[in-house]
Amino acid sequence: MVPWAGAALWMLNPLLVVWLTLAAAFLLTLLLQLVPPRWLPSCALFQDLIRYGKTKCGAPPRPAICRSFDVPKRYFSHFYVISVLWNGFLLWCLTQCLFLGAPFPDWLYTLLRILGAVQFRERVEGENKVASVHVRIAGGELALSAFLVLVFLWLHSLRRLFECLYVSVFSNAVIHIAQYCFGLVYYVLVGLTVLSQVPMDGRNVYVVGKNLLMQTRWFHILGMMMFIWSSVHQYKCHVILGNLRKNKAGVIIHCNHRIPFGDWFDYVSSPNYLAELMIYVSMAVTLGFHNVTWWLVVTYVFFSQALAAFLSHKFYKSKFASYPKHRKAFLPFLF
């Protein structure tokens, strides 16, 4: 690791603070759910904010004021519409920079600087000759890594939008308006987080050489394979869930909950959440394993998905007496 990297690694820029705060908040929330209920005072609003969909059925009775803030769970599709449009725009801007040499728009460049985007030219000029070589190489790898991760994020959002529209069968389940607003902001923030990892040279992207593909490293290939593998399994899980409410002809016949079987459902109650985590891990691999900001994103995803999986697992166990006892909530054989 180059000398400046160690210091920069732990510098708390705004994105680090945001993702660290979110990860800590969901870790605390998960731990509170593991505590016996009698040890904690009941708070209907708190439970309402952390549960959505079917898991609201297992929560304490909901006051009328809480129900007034409900929106349909099928509005999940709005998250992915925003993500496809916004992250598609960011991907277009990055593509223009990488392949056509066009600079970022002023407002986007300013925003990225506020969020902690690195100016590699300043780094290189401040290093000795040996270290600057490592910086330039790292800059080339980071440019390709960020490009691939942004492509992954856009493809992931596009697939999830397709699943929301054509695969999933939504019941009359609801989410809180606060959760809905958070979901809209989330994918905007994730896209900016990826783009802020791009090494900057003024308003342009810092790239070594003219051929970006020459910066390909083994972890780019590994990350791509992990992304495809995780995405395929998540799609399979959503198909299994959707088919529980359809007949063999593909016609929706009910909106009740049933026990899913097949694929990763043989091991955990919420394999779609596990696959979501693995998708983000694949992006961390693509970024070269050592990107602290993205590992904080992964940490947030881990705790948020673990919380949702834990609540979903409790719902299944309470609703179905014959629910498989060997099946864990989130991590096979562990949790």
JOLIN-V943221 format. One line per field, one symbol per residue. ss: DSSP state (a for helix, b for strand, c for the rest). phi: phi as a letter, one per 20 degrees, with the letter a starting at -180 (. if undefined). psi: psi as a letter, one per 20 degrees, with the letter a starting at -180 (. if undefined). A space follows every 50 residues. Layout:
# JOLIN-V943221
ss = ???
phi = ???
psi = ???
This chain:
# JOLIN-V943221
ss = ccaaaaaaaccccaaaaaaaaaaaaaaaaaaaaaccaaaccccaaaaaaa ccaaaaaacccccaaaaccbbbaaaaaaaaaaaaaaaaaaaaaaaaaaaa cccccaaaaaaaaaacccbaaaaaacccaaaaaaaaaaaaaaaaaaaaaa aaaaaaaaaaaaaaaacccccccbbbaaaaaaaaaaaaaaaaaaaccccb bccbbccccccaaaaccaaaaaaaaaaaaaaaaaaaaaaaaaaccbcccc cbccccccccccaaaacbccaaaaaaaaaaaaaaaacccccaaaaaaaaa aaaaaaaaaaaaaaaaaaaccccccccbccccccc
phi = .fgfffffgdfeegfffffffffffffffffffefggfecffcffffffe dbmffffeeggeffffffdfcffffggfgfffffffffffffffffffdd mfffggffffffffeofeeffffffedfffffffffffffffffgfffff fgfffffffffgffecdfdeeefccffffffffffgffffffffffeffd cmedeecemedfffefcffffffffffffffffffgffffffffdcefen efdaceecfecolfffdcfcffffffffffffffffenmdefgfffffff fgffffffffffffffffecfefgfffeecdgmdb
psi = pqgihgghgjpnrhgggghgggghghgggghhhipphiiqqpohgghhhi qrchihhjrqppqhhghijqqqhiihhhghgggggghhghhgghggggii jprqqghgggghhhijqpohghgghirrgghhghggghggghghghgghh gggghghgghggghhigqopbkqrqqhhhghghhhghghgghgghiippq ncjrpopprhohiijprhhggghgghgggggghgggghggghihjqahij ppirkrprpqqqciiihqhmhhhghgghghhhhhghjjhjogghhhgggg gghghgghhghgghgghhhohjpphiprggppig.
